[in-house]
Structure formats: structure tokens, C-alpha cells
């Protein structure tokens, strides 16, 4: 790939890349390829069908109650009697039904995810498929997947976060019954967070002719972009699965994609090229096309194109393959920062784990989209996929919605953090896993940085760092390689970080000025790859302390020893104006890792060069082990596990969207036990000045010191019930106001849906928020009323939650207490049913609330 090596030379330090990407399907040929959500389309062959339905499941080894069930032999066999197995559709996370168990560790969510899971699916393909290549593409299966077809072993992919393809062709029986069997093993896997268990992402059946575009077989770059034209460079890998040498013709047509992911007008086409393919061999064909007046992909206007590649033999089209892509330039510089299409963009990012709260690890596009919309509303423009390769849907949504993505491969290399980490398979698999990540994801315009790791214990290893970075660069020289370092010296002292294009700093900025002055790193663009780690529980406020009853005060002052408040991080960032930006740990609360109530000793790794801090933390961990906290999910989220914003949301919104009039006052104003007591009041605002009023009386005006203050604080407010109001100003003009009011008694429930029209595909969801309010509709901030949920009509309850990190109520329960005034019920339409359904929320002594959801 000549063009790529030229681009390689352009890389180093100041990386200027025109990259594109996108994809799409050929609506003209096969119109309905994607069952889950037709508006999500991906790179691949046009004959790609959902393979999610009608699986059978049985669990062996460790069971959810901690007992063991022996795994019988021959579960892969064609004749095995699986009639008693559980019927289900994918994606499936076998552990999210719990139960939560206090004897299990908080670090993985107190959920029983360890076990051996078997899946079987009986299916037929038409006799007319004889002679075709038949593949099954797994987007992800946790973990150590082994696959058999009709009793014959097909292959394995141990790493649970990667996507992989299995070639069924040798054993498939067209026109007859086939049985695919999948064995998964999470007993051999350890994790620092909740990984889930099972085939938790989508699965696809792909059919092609023997001469076809290979798996992830297109690579599109845009080496030259001007306002007038963009050169689109395509490298197409064509596989010849026949036993004969063949001649194939390859041509790619580029279409603009509209907002509904539908190809619009033709934008350009390559010339038809002739490719001679040896029997059983693959070859790469490079070609170019020029798009006039290209529409750039940008975070504000995520325009995309789709490349439709066809392969013809003897005048007949034998394969069609779609690759969505975008046209944009990225440039990273130690002096100019990060430039997208020539414009400076500050990275306002969040790290996120892969679980979707009450839905567990099972991917759900509407659940993910809800999260991304909230993050975007906060001003977040970038996602770090901590600490693994994401579901394809995340990148598809990022492309469509305009997020930049730090795409991450590993949490460990050769040295594990836990006993059974990736280190066990590193030697055999790291190259295959890195290649899989890059080949799958390199056509997404959203992906702008590759990360080879997070806080790996061997981050000082010079040779290994270079080896991994080079594997990635060989497959995609158009994006920088980075790594999240958490040792103030690590990586840089040894020189390992010299292999990076972008330096990723997790938390430890104390020596940043020293490293910036070090000639080895002076010109290296730097990013806060992990920042803040503030911890809080939504709606909890403590006075004179930060922790109580396994909850954490929402005054946003608490953080573990390695972390800091958002405010402190903003001040640190300001010291390094050329830093590209930051990724806050984390956007959402997630299952597992309930720091500071997390007794996981890998926390010690955060202080690898500070023995006194290690000793202090070791003592705390010992105490935690003895007290066995009930906490099963994190407190790090800016947004809680149920998707309800904590106060911190408005800190980031104020900073990241300075043009938006934001005022947010806290705590709530229902403190009957605090009458006459000093009750500090904090305000986040995008203004620069604010005046506070209690029952109409001014409590004074406060002014932010620019670059120093990121909230305004009235520390001496004496609590009196009533109305607390803040009026914020910007440049001397009134800008935004907010108010909290002492409420009356709880009188009613108030339910509202994020989406009142959903589809009947069985996975589209509506998230309904229930607030306990007084008769005037004011939320009762400390209410914990028990709420019962039910449905009339063609809908079902999928899960409930309230964001309480210590609740052991199963997510599938139809009853749940409000946590600090709020609860969530997630509903879907019954598959294939039309009409509407009514969701009812009731609680004793309160008036009932209904929401109607229409099915389209
Ligand atoms: C970091 C680590 C994250 C998470 C976080 C909690 O050191 O990379 O995965 O553990 O700490 O603050």
C-alpha cells in the first residue's frame, strides 16, 4: 500500500491526516440488512443478515447462586438434546439477572458473571446457497469463545471485547439442518470492572460468492483534501476462495449519505481495475477517486459518504461491499493543539465502560444513543472506550452524531493486573487483537486516536511499547498512537513513551512541566487521557464530611488519592494551554469498581512510585475487606447508573458549553433538621458572576476569578425553608437563573418518557423517568417511596433502576424505591406488535402516573 507509507512519513509529532471513512449498505440490492435498528448501518457485504434470534442457552460451571454444575461432554454435537435449554435472542448478558450477592466482590458489580455458557442455534440455509462462502461475524462474546458447526470445531477468539469472523463454509450443509454451538468461559477471565458474560453483542450471518471482498477488506483514506476536491484512496482486499486462478474486475462508486444513512447522489467513482487472483489467494487493489466540493465530516456536521465496491467476473457482479467513510483532516501538535479540518478543537471527553447500567453488558443501540445524547448535551465531544474495543454501534453512532473516539485495545499487556488478565493470552493474541481493532475501525471518521493500553504495569517497557505501536501504525498510519500512562515517570523516564505520537497522561500532571522541558517530549502533543475521578451519589449532601452510609456527598469535593475535583482539573489544564484536552473518569456510573468502597488491590497500581500512599491505601483496603461494603456500582459518573445527571453534569456543561446559559444551584432545600444551621450553597454557571437570594433577600453577589473559580460558593447560608434562587450574570448582563424550593408533602408520581414513539423490533427502548413530587410538581429530593410499575397493552418492562450504588434489588424487578426522588423504568414494545401501550407507575398514598408509548 504505497500511499500509506507516504502518509507514514507525514505522521510523527505533527500528524496531518486526511482520513475518511464511512460505510453503508447497498439499499438498491439488499434493502433490509440490519434487524436491530435500520438506521444503523455498517461496513460489510450486502448479504449480511442478523443472526441474533432463536438461540438456546445453558450455563455450567459456576451458577448464579455460587454452586457448580458439571459441564457435560459433547455439547457441541449435532445430536445433543438441547430441548430443555433456555430460548433467547441475542445480545445476551447471562449475569445481569443476578442476583446481587454480598459475598461477591464490588469490583465486578457483586454479580455472578463467572461461569461456562453454552449457546446453540439450529438453522437452515437454502440449498441455493451451495457454493457460497458462509461466515458468522461475532461483534463480541465474553470470553474465550470456541465455535463448532455441525459438531466440527471451527475456531476460537479468547478476547471478549473484540469482533471476529468464523468461516462456516467447510462444514455448512445448505438445504439441511445446521447447528452452531458456542462455548464461552468467564471463569478463566478476571476483570477490574463488570465485564458481563455471554454473546453480549450482535451476531451476523454473511453470505458471499467465493470471489469477494475480504473481512473488513476495505481501507479508505483521503490523502489530499481541499475545499474543491478530495482524493479518496481505496485499498480493497479481494479473496479468491476457489481452486482456480481468476480474473476479477473491481470498481467502487462513492455516494453521499444523507442523515438517514441512505445513499444519495453519486459523488465519484474509481476506474474499473482488473485483478488477477491466484487460486485460494488474496490480493489488494489500490484505486483512487476524486470527490468535487467534498462535504467534511466534522463534530458539528458529521457528513459522510459510502463507498460501494463491486467485484465482477465475466460481466456479472459477484460481490457488493459497502464502506461508510468521512472526509476530514486531523492534526496533532504540541504547540497548536488538536485541529479538526484545520480548526482547533479542545477535547472535552469522557471515559466510559461498556455496560449500559440496568441493561448490563448486552449492547442496545437506543440505550447507548440515550447516553451519547446526554453527553453531547453536556458539551462532551469525545469518548474514550475504556479500556477495550467498543461495540461497533458505538462507532456508528459516534460517526453519525459527531463524536471523536479514542479507540482503546487493552488494560494489560504482558504483566497482568489480576491473575487471569489479558497477560495470559498476550503472546499468542496481541497482534491478532490489535489488527482486528484497526481493520474493523479504521474507516470510521470518528476514530482519531488509537490507544494501545491503559495504565499497563509494563508501561516502562521500551521495546514492547514500540512493538505494539508499530503493529497499529503498519495497519493505519493515518492516526496517532497513544497509551494512558499513570506513573508520573512511567513511559517517559525509560523512553518508552517516545514511541507515542500523542502522550496520554492519567491523573499525574505533577511532573508535566519537567517532561515538557525534556527534549525527548517537548514536541509531543499531550492529552489528559484520564482525569478527575470525582466521586458522588446523586442527591446526597453531607455536611462537614464527604462519606456516609456507603454514599458520597454531591458537593463534588470527594475523590480518591490519585484524582481531583473537576475544578482542580480545569485549573491544571489551564497550566498547559497546548494540551489537547481531557477525558474525565467517567461520563456514566458503571457496574463494578465502587471506589472508595472498592477493595480491589489493583488500586495500588495508581501509586506505583509512592510507597507512603501505597501503605496508606493498603490499610484502607484491608478495612474495606473486613466491612464488605454493599456497593456494587461506581460513584465516578457525572451521570448516575440510571442516567440521571448528578450536580457535576452542570460543572462540565458550564465549562464545555460557555455559550449556553447554565445556572445550577445545589443542594436541594428540604432540610427540616437544619433550621438555623449553616448550609453551604454552591452554584455552577457559565456566567461569571451571581447573586443568591433566600426568600427574596440577597445573600450577596460573588464573582468568579477567571481560570481559578469554576463554581461560586456561599459558605455561610443559614438554612430557612423557602425559596433559594440564584441569578447569574455574564459580562454584566443577566444570563441564567436557577432555584430550589422547600417542597410540600409527597402527593404524586410524575412519569415522563425520553421517547414516546418506538419501533416494534424488540430492542428499541423508551426510558421513563419517574419523579416523586408534591402537589405542585416539585420533586421531593429525599423521597424513597416504593414504586410499582406495570404495563397495559403491547409493551414489556425490560428493567428498572434508581441510580443507588448500594441497591441489591434486581434490575428486572417491577418494583423499586425511588432514590432521592427518582426512579427509572425501561420499556419496549412486544416484538412485531403494533398499536400502543400504557406504562403505569403507582405508589401507596400518591396519585398514579401514566405514560403512553406508541409503536411505529
Ligand atoms: C484509573 C484506571 C481506571 C479506573 C480509575 C478509577 O487508574 O485507569 O480504569 O480504575 O483509575 O479512578
Boltz pocket constraint, residues with backbone or C-beta under 6 A from the ligand:
constraints:
  - pocket:
      binder: B
      contacts: [[A, 386], [A, 387], [A, 454], [A, 455], [A, 486], [A, 506], [A, 530], [A, 533], [A, 560], [A, 563], [A, 585], [A, 593], [A, 595], [A, 606]]
      max_distance: 6.0
